[in-house]
């Protein structure tokens, strides 16, 4: 039971193990840290005490990975060598105990190219030019159980198998304004220049296995809004002997003369309410917007694809001609036809939402020692099946030239410990922090736990 299911298992494994490091949008640990100049990215109502100019390229370097599974789930040391979970010497129980029902990896990139903040127009203003990317993957645990165990159960539902990626440039103009002695509001308008968006969805993927019969139904499509993309196809003959017919399917893709493929707008909205000298509440809704794509290349099964046969006879006797292993290998050759998509050409324009983020925070400033505060931040990513949430409790300490935060978080991706240190003086500011403190690293340099984060930046206050 290997070829096709193994192929999709390896795709997900490569997403985790072989992907380049990605940049996260912002550092949640800095939400209540007064010295962190990029707090406005999490709430546009926040204003810095002075203007600043960011060091191009390294004003806010943010490298992160977030997932509920990690390298330790899929890579093992067997006889002194690194191998995958498919190695026969890795027991099924050892591997499957680590697999979740819904395995997810989420990566984001926000590279700050140019950032300027200044006072004016009765408030605080920011100008930013950024590059952003996001990759989200979701794979059900059943596909890994099928890959590792073979067809031991009669029914497998692997419908929750999806992937989504987007890349675009962003020009941001923000303004924060004090409307009373207790309330401050802010908004950031963003012009978006879309590079590409890919959405792969299995609308249906069900396998019914019996001792002497097999039925599978799949319905899948990939929308690729990338300029210059061309699918590569291959033609082969399918069907029973004497009745074979040509079958053309996609086996790759090429990019030629790629470039901008869409545009859109988005807005960030935020507010901060100082209830009294000790308590502050804040809330923000970020990335509320869309991108309209010019061309989209559609690959699809074109409706439900059904595969039925009675030629597989599963026998529990390993020495039998029809043992699970022998029949499983033949079965997977037939299964391959279910996941072969056809090129439907250019499907025209389409519009996609960015996926918004909601931040809600509360801060308590210690009355007897104003340099110390405690904060609770709730972050919810609103993006359909790729949504996630996190609650983060922090302690924050500051002096004239130094600010520090330590926090603990829990949510969709488990628990983690974060921190941020910020040194700032006239004309110079530097910070270093982690939302997810790095633990053990694999040989590939990736966090074993599936969560890791390093944030560093140099800026020049005016």
Kinemage of the C-alpha trace (Angstrom):
@kinemage 1
@onewidth
@group {chain A} dominant
@subgroup {mainchain}
@vectorlist {calphas} color= white
{ca unk a 1} P 0.000 0.000 0.000
{ca unk a 2} L 2.462 2.648 -1.135
{ca unk a 3} L 2.638 4.563 -4.416
{ca unk a 4} L -0.219 7.088 -4.620
{ca unk a 5} L -0.931 7.605 -0.920
{ca unk a 6} L 2.792 7.703 -0.261
{ca unk a 7} L 3.108 10.427 -2.877
{ca unk a 8} L 0.640 12.703 -1.075
{ca unk a 9} L 2.108 11.900 2.325
{ca unk a 10} L 5.531 12.900 1.057
{ca unk a 11} L 4.128 16.169 -0.325
{ca unk a 12} L 2.960 17.117 3.162
{ca unk a 13} L 6.197 15.937 4.724
{ca unk a 14} L 8.172 18.129 2.344
{ca unk a 15} L 5.963 21.079 3.241
{ca unk a 16} L 7.127 20.701 6.835
{ca unk a 17} L 10.719 19.583 6.431
{ca unk a 18} L 11.965 21.053 3.153
{ca unk a 19} L 10.287 24.441 2.997
{ca unk a 20} L 12.419 27.562 3.364
{ca unk a 21} L 12.013 29.602 6.545
{ca unk a 22} L 9.161 32.064 6.322
{ca unk a 23} L 8.532 35.491 7.792
{ca unk a 24} L 5.582 36.024 10.137
{ca unk a 25} L 3.381 39.098 9.972
{ca unk a 26} L 4.176 40.528 13.418
{ca unk a 27} L 5.427 39.653 16.878
{ca unk a 28} L 2.508 39.170 19.230
{ca unk a 29} L 4.903 39.362 22.185
{ca unk a 30} L 5.414 43.039 21.353
{ca unk a 31} L 1.737 44.032 21.600
{ca unk a 32} L 2.109 45.525 25.111
{ca unk a 33} L 5.816 46.428 24.791
{ca unk a 34} L 6.005 50.237 24.602
{ca unk a 35} L 9.470 50.175 23.051
{ca unk a 36} L 8.441 47.992 20.098
{ca unk a 37} L 8.046 50.406 17.158
{ca unk a 38} L 5.899 48.032 15.082
{ca unk a 39} L 2.978 47.726 17.493
{ca unk a 40} L 0.859 49.607 14.915
{ca unk a 41} L 0.973 46.496 12.685
{ca unk a 42} L -1.129 44.706 15.320
{ca unk a 43} L -3.330 47.704 16.140
{ca unk a 44} L -3.275 50.883 13.991
{ca unk a 45} L -4.482 52.954 16.966
{ca unk a 46} L -1.110 52.503 18.690
{ca unk a 47} L 1.259 55.448 18.264
{ca unk a 48} L 4.980 55.695 18.997
{ca unk a 49} L 6.379 58.494 21.158
{ca unk a 50} L 8.454 59.776 18.232
{ca unk a 51} L 8.870 59.275 14.526
{ca unk a 52} L 11.284 56.716 13.081
{ca unk a 53} L 12.903 55.439 9.920
{ca unk a 54} L 13.358 51.700 9.525
{ca unk a 55} L 16.589 50.137 8.368
{ca unk a 56} L 15.683 48.891 4.850
{ca unk a 57} L 15.311 45.119 4.802
{ca unk a 58} L 16.086 44.536 8.500
{ca unk a 59} L 13.769 46.951 10.290
{ca unk a 60} L 11.530 44.042 11.297
{ca unk a 61} L 13.037 40.675 10.293
{ca unk a 62} L 10.564 38.050 11.408
{ca unk a 63} L 11.258 34.336 10.796
{ca unk a 64} L 8.584 31.898 11.958
{ca unk a 65} L 6.949 28.497 11.539
{ca unk a 66} L 3.637 27.459 13.101
{ca unk a 67} L 2.017 24.012 13.089
{ca unk a 68} L 0.406 21.347 15.247
{ca unk a 69} L 2.876 18.750 13.926
{ca unk a 70} L 6.607 19.014 13.466
{ca unk a 71} L 9.740 17.354 12.172
{ca unk a 72} L 9.676 14.886 15.067
{ca unk a 73} L 6.368 13.516 13.752
{ca unk a 74} L 7.702 12.512 10.338
{ca unk a 75} L 11.471 11.958 10.651
{ca unk a 76} L 13.093 9.174 12.716
{ca unk a 77} L 16.551 7.871 13.485
{ca unk a 78} L 16.847 4.242 12.434
{ca unk a 79} L 20.192 2.440 12.649
{ca unk a 80} L 21.978 5.774 12.940
{ca unk a 81} L 20.389 7.278 9.815
{ca unk a 82} L 17.532 9.750 9.350
{ca unk a 83} L 14.477 8.235 7.669
{ca unk a 84} L 10.769 8.954 7.216
{ca unk a 85} L 7.787 7.411 8.983
{ca unk a 86} L 7.302 5.053 5.988
{ca unk a 87} L 10.374 3.042 6.960
{ca unk a 88} L 9.197 -0.478 8.016
{ca unk a 89} L 11.407 -0.276 11.125
{ca unk a 90} L 9.270 2.624 12.419
{ca unk a 91} L 6.272 0.997 14.100
{ca unk a 92} L 2.783 2.131 13.164
{ca unk a 93} L 1.910 2.870 16.798
{ca unk a 94} L 5.006 5.031 17.311
{ca unk a 95} L 4.121 7.175 14.307
{ca unk a 96} L 0.322 7.279 14.541
{ca unk a 97} L 0.369 8.317 18.207
{ca unk a 98} L 1.877 11.630 17.022
{ca unk a 99} L -0.500 12.233 14.098
{ca unk a 100} L -3.490 14.532 14.639
{ca unk a 101} L -6.944 14.098 13.117
{ca unk a 102} L -6.370 17.472 11.437
{ca unk a 103} L -2.699 18.167 10.671
{ca unk a 104} L -1.958 21.809 9.880
{ca unk a 105} L 1.033 23.964 9.018
{ca unk a 106} L 0.692 27.728 8.603
{ca unk a 107} L 3.495 30.008 7.420
{ca unk a 108} L 3.449 33.749 6.763
{ca unk a 109} L 5.880 36.254 5.337
{ca unk a 110} L 5.915 39.986 5.835
{ca unk a 111} L 9.161 41.598 4.734
{ca unk a 112} L 9.314 45.298 5.580
{ca unk a 113} L 11.120 47.047 2.718
{ca unk a 114} L 10.493 50.673 3.726
{ca unk a 115} L 8.832 51.929 6.917
{ca unk a 116} L 8.547 55.501 8.184
{ca unk a 117} L 6.601 56.895 11.145
{ca unk a 118} L 6.060 60.567 11.946
{ca unk a 119} L 3.784 62.958 13.833
{ca unk a 120} L 1.485 65.251 11.865
{ca unk a 121} L -2.107 66.081 10.927
{ca unk a 122} L -3.044 65.992 14.608
{ca unk a 123} L -1.887 62.414 15.120
{ca unk a 124} L 0.685 59.781 14.228
{ca unk a 125} L 1.277 58.549 10.668
{ca unk a 126} L 3.025 55.595 9.054
{ca unk a 127} L 4.091 54.797 5.506
{ca unk a 128} L 5.081 51.253 4.667
{ca unk a 129} L 6.060 49.218 1.622
{ca unk a 130} L 5.986 45.497 2.323
{ca unk a 131} L 6.074 42.103 0.609
{ca unk a 132} L 3.739 39.453 2.000
{ca unk a 133} L 3.220 35.735 1.465
{ca unk a 134} L 1.171 33.086 3.205
{ca unk a 135} L 1.064 29.278 2.844
{ca unk a 136} L -1.508 27.125 4.656
{ca unk a 137} L -1.812 23.338 4.495
{ca unk a 138} L -4.365 20.956 5.983
{ca unk a 139} L -4.186 17.147 5.725
{ca unk a 140} L -6.360 14.636 7.619
{ca unk a 141} L -4.693 12.009 9.765
{ca unk a 142} L -6.526 9.251 7.879
{ca unk a 143} L -4.261 9.623 4.851
{ca unk a 144} L -1.204 8.931 7.012
{ca unk a 145} L -2.893 5.971 8.676
{ca unk a 146} L -3.675 4.553 5.250
{ca unk a 147} L -0.101 5.140 4.075
{ca unk a 148} L 1.443 3.486 7.132
{ca unk a 149} L -0.981 0.652 7.889
{ca unk a 150} L -2.419 -0.199 4.474
{ca unk a 151} L -6.138 -0.949 3.982
{ca unk a 152} L -6.959 -2.248 7.463
{ca unk a 153} L -10.290 -0.425 7.763
{ca unk a 154} L -13.283 -0.606 5.432
{ca unk a 155} L -13.764 3.157 5.021
{ca unk a 156} L -11.407 6.134 4.757
{ca unk a 157} L -12.508 9.756 4.422
{ca unk a 158} L -9.632 12.025 3.383
{ca unk a 159} L -11.793 14.970 2.322
{ca unk a 160} L -10.099 17.541 4.566
{ca unk a 161} L -7.028 17.740 2.328
{ca unk a 162} L -6.378 21.331 1.227
{ca unk a 163} L -3.586 23.808 0.511
{ca unk a 164} L -3.563 27.548 -0.145
{ca unk a 165} L -0.848 30.062 -0.962
{ca unk a 166} L -0.784 33.775 -1.766
{ca unk a 167} L 1.861 36.398 -2.534
{ca unk a 168} L 1.448 40.154 -2.966
{ca unk a 169} L 3.019 43.573 -2.432
{ca unk a 170} L 1.534 46.129 -0.054
{ca unk a 171} L 1.651 49.931 0.127
{ca unk a 172} L 0.321 51.021 3.536
{ca unk a 173} L -0.755 54.486 4.711
{ca unk a 174} L -1.823 54.727 8.357
{ca unk a 175} L -3.042 57.384 10.771
{ca unk a 176} L -3.676 57.239 14.528
{ca unk a 177} L -5.712 59.960 16.236
{ca unk a 178} L -6.620 60.865 19.827
{ca unk a 179} L -10.371 61.644 19.861
{ca unk a 180} L -10.673 62.150 23.625
{ca unk a 181} L -8.468 61.985 26.687
{ca unk a 182} L -9.317 58.257 26.983
{ca unk a 183} L -9.936 56.981 23.447
{ca unk a 184} L -7.590 56.738 20.486
{ca unk a 185} L -8.519 55.304 17.088
{ca unk a 186} L -6.513 54.390 14.019
{ca unk a 187} L -6.795 53.080 10.472
{ca unk a 188} L -4.414 51.907 7.775
{ca unk a 189} L -5.325 51.851 4.093
{ca unk a 190} L -3.464 49.321 1.969
{ca unk a 191} L -3.059 49.129 -1.793
{ca unk a 192} L -2.349 45.531 -2.803
{ca unk a 193} L -0.468 44.334 -5.877
{ca unk a 194} L -1.078 40.628 -6.392
{ca unk a 195} L 1.644 38.305 -7.607
{ca unk a 196} L -0.216 35.017 -7.344
{ca unk a 197} L -2.725 32.866 -5.469
{ca unk a 198} L -3.174 29.085 -5.511
{ca unk a 199} L -6.081 27.233 -3.926
{ca unk a 200} L -6.097 23.410 -3.976
{ca unk a 201} L -9.201 21.689 -2.606
{ca unk a 202} L -10.413 18.114 -2.344
{ca unk a 203} L -14.174 18.578 -2.335
{ca unk a 204} L -14.597 14.840 -1.931
{ca unk a 205} L -12.173 11.981 -1.318
{ca unk a 206} L -13.641 8.773 0.062
{ca unk a 207} L -12.376 5.200 -0.059
{ca unk a 208} L -14.546 2.125 0.607
{ca unk a 209} L -12.551 -1.096 0.947
{ca unk a 210} L -14.073 -4.574 1.201
{ca unk a 211} L -12.545 -8.020 1.046
{ca unk a 212} L -13.433 -8.486 -2.608
{ca unk a 213} L -14.394 -5.021 -3.887
{ca unk a 214} L -13.198 -1.443 -3.835
{ca unk a 215} L -14.948 1.882 -4.523
{ca unk a 216} L -13.460 5.375 -4.444
{ca unk a 217} L -14.957 8.787 -5.182
{ca unk a 218} L -12.935 11.984 -5.564
{ca unk a 219} L -13.740 15.541 -6.578
{ca unk a 220} L -10.810 17.942 -6.644
{ca unk a 221} L -9.677 21.178 -8.266
{ca unk a 222} L -6.780 23.619 -8.229
{ca unk a 223} L -7.249 27.320 -9.025
{ca unk a 224} L -3.899 28.910 -9.874
{ca unk a 225} L -4.054 32.683 -10.319
{ca unk a 226} L -0.444 33.070 -11.475
{ca unk a 227} L 0.472 35.019 -14.599
{ca unk a 228} L 2.410 33.014 -17.170
{ca unk a 229} L 1.593 29.621 -15.650
{ca unk a 230} L 1.176 26.730 -18.072
{ca unk a 231} L 0.307 23.175 -17.023
{ca unk a 232} L 2.343 20.338 -18.488
{ca unk a 233} L 0.351 17.285 -19.538
{ca unk a 234} L 0.962 13.640 -20.325
{ca unk a 235} L -1.187 11.241 -22.314
{ca unk a 236} L -1.511 7.543 -21.574
{ca unk a 237} L -4.021 4.796 -22.299
{ca unk a 238} L -6.460 3.720 -19.590
{ca unk a 239} L -9.036 0.987 -19.381
{ca unk a 240} L -9.363 -2.790 -19.655
{ca unk a 241} L -7.421 -4.759 -22.222
{ca unk a 242} L -8.883 -4.369 -25.677
{ca unk a 243} L -10.845 -1.272 -24.700
{ca unk a 244} L -8.114 1.226 -23.737
{ca unk a 245} L -8.699 4.897 -24.528
{ca unk a 246} L -6.312 7.900 -24.441
{ca unk a 247} L -6.292 9.781 -21.140
{ca unk a 248} L -4.550 13.166 -20.748
{ca unk a 249} L -3.667 14.514 -17.308
{ca unk a 250} L -1.499 17.202 -15.682
{ca unk a 251} L 1.958 16.113 -14.560
{ca unk a 252} L 3.622 19.486 -13.835
{ca unk a 253} L 3.674 23.231 -14.534
{ca unk a 254} L 5.917 25.880 -16.121
{ca unk a 255} L 6.172 29.621 -15.470
{ca unk a 256} L 6.915 31.996 -18.354
{ca unk a 257} L 6.930 35.824 -18.286
{ca unk a 258} L 5.384 35.871 -14.842
{ca unk a 259} L 4.518 39.159 -13.127
{ca unk a 260} L 1.720 41.055 -11.410
{ca unk a 261} L -1.635 39.362 -11.876
{ca unk a 262} L -4.055 41.383 -9.770
{ca unk a 263} L -4.781 44.275 -7.473
{ca unk a 264} L -6.886 44.966 -4.420
{ca unk a 265} L -7.345 46.991 -1.268
{ca unk a 266} L -7.503 46.293 2.453
{ca unk a 267} L -7.931 48.224 5.663
{ca unk a 268} L -6.807 47.873 9.279
{ca unk a 269} L -9.047 49.357 11.992
{ca unk a 270} L -8.143 49.772 15.655
{ca unk a 271} L -9.001 51.478 18.929
{ca unk a 272} L -7.466 51.920 22.381
{ca unk a 273} L -9.462 52.873 25.495
{ca unk a 274} L -7.690 54.036 28.652
{ca unk a 275} L -10.347 53.278 31.253
{ca unk a 276} L -8.237 54.838 34.014
{ca unk a 277} L -4.582 55.059 35.066
{ca unk a 278} L -4.412 51.294 35.653
{ca unk a 279} L -6.557 49.648 32.964
{ca unk a 280} L -6.439 49.767 29.148
{ca unk a 281} L -8.518 47.899 26.576
{ca unk a 282} L -7.784 47.647 22.851
{ca unk a 283} L -9.104 45.916 19.752
{ca unk a 284} L -8.158 45.764 16.079
{ca unk a 285} L -9.384 44.134 12.870
{ca unk a 286} L -6.570 43.690 10.348
{ca unk a 287} L -6.365 42.869 6.627
{ca unk a 288} L -10.041 43.316 5.875
{ca unk a 289} L -9.850 43.289 2.092
{ca unk a 290} L -9.573 41.452 -1.227
{ca unk a 291} L -7.511 40.952 -4.371
{ca unk a 292} L -9.041 40.646 -7.832
{ca unk a 293} L -6.977 38.312 -10.042
{ca unk a 294} L -6.835 38.750 -13.843
{ca unk a 295} L -6.193 35.177 -15.013
{ca unk a 296} L -6.785 31.842 -13.296
{ca unk a 297} L -5.729 28.435 -14.575
{ca unk a 298} L -8.103 25.667 -13.530
{ca unk a 299} L -7.117 22.031 -13.051
{ca unk a 300} L -9.941 19.700 -12.064
{ca unk a 301} L -11.325 16.183 -11.961
{ca unk a 302} L -14.393 17.773 -13.630
{ca unk a 303} L -16.898 16.503 -11.124
{ca unk a 304} L -16.914 13.277 -9.170
{ca unk a 305} L -14.475 10.662 -10.391
{ca unk a 306} L -15.502 7.133 -9.433
{ca unk a 307} L -13.257 4.118 -9.476
{ca unk a 308} L -14.792 0.674 -8.883
{ca unk a 309} L -13.345 -2.785 -9.206
{ca unk a 310} L -13.722 -6.317 -7.890
{ca unk a 311} L -10.373 -7.624 -9.057
{ca unk a 312} L -8.701 -6.989 -5.686
{ca unk a 313} L -9.132 -9.819 -3.185
{ca unk a 314} L -7.562 -8.937 0.159
{ca unk a 315} L -6.305 -11.934 2.128
{ca unk a 316} L -4.940 -11.748 5.671
{ca unk a 317} L -2.393 -14.471 4.835
{ca unk a 318} L 0.893 -12.659 4.103
{ca unk a 319} L 2.049 -15.585 1.921
{ca unk a 320} L -1.063 -15.524 -0.247
{ca unk a 321} L -1.003 -14.267 -3.826
{ca unk a 322} L -3.734 -11.850 -2.735
{ca unk a 323} L -2.124 -10.668 0.521
{ca unk a 324} L -2.817 -7.130 1.674
{ca unk a 325} L 0.633 -6.022 0.567
{ca unk a 326} L 0.473 -7.488 -2.962
{ca unk a 327} L -3.111 -6.433 -3.609
{ca unk a 328} L -2.459 -3.040 -2.021
{ca unk a 329} L 0.325 -2.276 -4.473
{ca unk a 330} L -1.916 -3.132 -7.427
{ca unk a 331} L -4.817 -1.202 -5.939
{ca unk a 332} L -2.710 1.949 -5.636
{ca unk a 333} L -1.804 1.802 -9.292
{ca unk a 334} L -5.508 2.071 -10.035
{ca unk a 335} L -5.971 4.774 -7.423
{ca unk a 336} L -3.493 6.972 -9.277
{ca unk a 337} L -6.110 7.741 -11.909
{ca unk a 338} L -8.355 9.337 -9.253
{ca unk a 339} L -5.904 12.128 -8.461
{ca unk a 340} L -4.950 13.030 -12.010
{ca unk a 341} L -6.372 16.454 -12.884
{ca unk a 342} L -7.219 17.726 -16.333
{ca unk a 343} L -6.224 21.133 -17.711
{ca unk a 344} L -9.356 23.283 -18.147
{ca unk a 345} L -7.415 26.292 -19.423
{ca unk a 346} L -7.855 29.916 -18.361
{ca unk a 347} L -11.002 30.228 -16.237
{ca unk a 348} L -10.840 34.037 -16.285
{ca unk a 349} L -10.797 36.498 -13.414
{ca unk a 350} L -11.758 35.813 -9.800
{ca unk a 351} L -11.668 37.607 -6.452
{ca unk a 352} L -10.320 36.226 -3.163
{ca unk a 353} L -10.481 37.622 0.365
{ca unk a 354} L -7.235 38.080 2.280
{ca unk a 355} L -8.312 36.511 5.541
{ca unk a 356} L -8.629 38.912 8.460
{ca unk a 357} L -7.045 38.916 11.923
{ca unk a 358} L -8.822 40.046 15.100
{ca unk a 359} L -6.753 41.221 18.076
{ca unk a 360} L -8.405 41.980 21.435
{ca unk a 361} L -6.203 43.030 24.356
{ca unk a 362} L -6.449 44.086 27.971
{ca unk a 363} L -3.596 45.563 30.040
{ca unk a 364} L -3.292 46.163 33.775
{ca unk a 365} L -0.599 48.605 34.966
{ca unk a 366} L 0.598 47.931 38.499
{ca unk a 367} L -0.471 50.981 40.593
{ca unk a 368} L 2.463 50.711 42.996
{ca unk a 369} L 5.034 50.312 40.182
{ca unk a 370} L 4.047 51.909 36.878
{ca unk a 371} L 6.947 50.347 34.986
{ca unk a 372} L 5.352 46.912 35.270
{ca unk a 373} L 2.166 45.759 33.541
{ca unk a 374} L 0.344 42.520 32.746
{ca unk a 375} L -1.460 41.935 29.450
{ca unk a 376} L -3.817 39.395 27.906
{ca unk a 377} L -4.016 39.279 24.105
{ca unk a 378} L -6.487 37.182 22.119
{ca unk a 379} L -5.627 36.688 18.434
{ca unk a 380} L -8.024 35.058 15.964
{ca unk a 381} L -7.151 34.429 12.345
{ca unk a 382} L -10.347 34.425 10.256
{ca unk a 383} L -9.619 32.520 7.061
{ca unk a 384} L -12.178 29.759 6.526
{ca unk a 385} L -10.794 26.262 7.037
{ca unk a 386} L -7.349 27.755 7.772
{ca unk a 387} L -8.545 29.807 10.762
{ca unk a 388} L -6.720 29.598 14.105
{ca unk a 389} L -6.688 31.327 17.485
{ca unk a 390} L -4.250 32.038 20.308
{ca unk a 391} L -4.433 33.497 23.819
{ca unk a 392} L -1.241 35.119 25.157
{ca unk a 393} L -0.620 36.221 28.781
{ca unk a 394} L 2.349 38.559 29.259
{ca unk a 395} L 4.344 40.476 31.854
{ca unk a 396} L 5.878 43.747 30.578
{ca unk a 397} L 8.602 45.858 32.170
{ca unk a 398} L 10.082 49.131 30.938
{ca unk a 399} L 12.617 51.830 31.800
{ca unk a 400} L 13.694 54.936 29.903
{ca unk a 401} L 15.893 53.036 27.445
{ca unk a 402} L 14.864 49.396 27.845
{ca unk a 403} L 11.686 47.316 27.635
{ca unk a 404} L 11.176 43.597 28.139
{ca unk a 405} L 8.243 41.175 27.742
{ca unk a 406} L 7.820 37.547 28.772
{ca unk a 407} L 4.653 35.622 27.923
{ca unk a 408} L 2.991 32.241 27.609
{ca unk a 409} L 0.513 31.332 24.852
{ca unk a 410} L -2.019 28.581 24.173
{ca unk a 411} L -4.246 27.974 21.158
{ca unk a 412} L -4.790 25.993 17.971
{ca unk a 413} L -1.085 25.151 17.674
{ca unk a 414} L -0.547 24.174 21.305
{ca unk a 415} L 1.386 25.996 24.000
{ca unk a 416} L 4.515 28.122 23.676
{ca unk a 417} L 6.702 30.571 25.568
{ca unk a 418} L 7.571 33.975 24.090
{ca unk a 419} L 9.656 37.017 24.943
{ca unk a 420} L 10.902 40.315 23.510
{ca unk a 421} L 13.799 42.603 24.520
{ca unk a 422} L 13.980 46.168 23.236
{ca unk a 423} L 16.776 48.719 23.616
{ca unk a 424} L 15.991 52.265 22.517
{ca unk a 425} L 17.757 55.568 22.870
{ca unk a 426} L 17.862 58.797 20.903
{ca unk a 427} L 18.534 57.966 17.266
{ca unk a 428} L 18.792 54.181 17.670
{ca unk a 429} L 16.487 51.257 18.481
{ca unk a 430} L 17.070 47.502 18.348
{ca unk a 431} L 14.949 44.552 19.422
{ca unk a 432} L 15.142 40.763 19.602
{ca unk a 433} L 12.339 38.374 20.479
{ca unk a 434} L 10.461 35.128 19.896
{ca unk a 435} L 6.738 34.346 19.946
{ca unk a 436} L 7.633 30.640 20.032
{ca unk a 437} L 10.951 30.020 21.756
{ca unk a 438} L 13.109 27.591 19.800
{ca unk a 439} L 13.693 24.200 21.333
{ca unk a 440} L 15.630 21.342 19.730
{ca unk a 441} L 16.461 21.752 16.042
{ca unk a 442} L 16.615 19.004 13.440
{ca unk a 443} L 19.629 18.664 11.141
{ca unk a 444} L 17.657 20.643 8.573
{ca unk a 445} L 17.667 23.625 10.974
{ca unk a 446} L 13.902 23.470 11.567
{ca unk a 447} L 12.287 23.303 15.028
{ca unk a 448} L 11.511 19.725 16.026
{ca unk a 449} L 8.218 20.765 17.649
{ca unk a 450} L 6.861 22.448 14.504
{ca unk a 451} L 6.842 25.890 16.150
{ca unk a 452} L 9.687 28.394 16.078
{ca unk a 453} L 10.150 32.127 15.822
{ca unk a 454} L 12.957 34.695 15.792
{ca unk a 455} L 12.287 38.455 15.449
{ca unk a 456} L 15.036 41.048 15.047
{ca unk a 457} L 15.091 44.680 13.929
{ca unk a 458} L 17.135 47.896 13.806
{ca unk a 459} L 15.469 51.295 13.451
{ca unk a 460} L 16.302 54.959 13.883
{ca unk a 461} L 13.952 57.083 16.022
{ca unk a 462} L 13.735 60.709 14.910
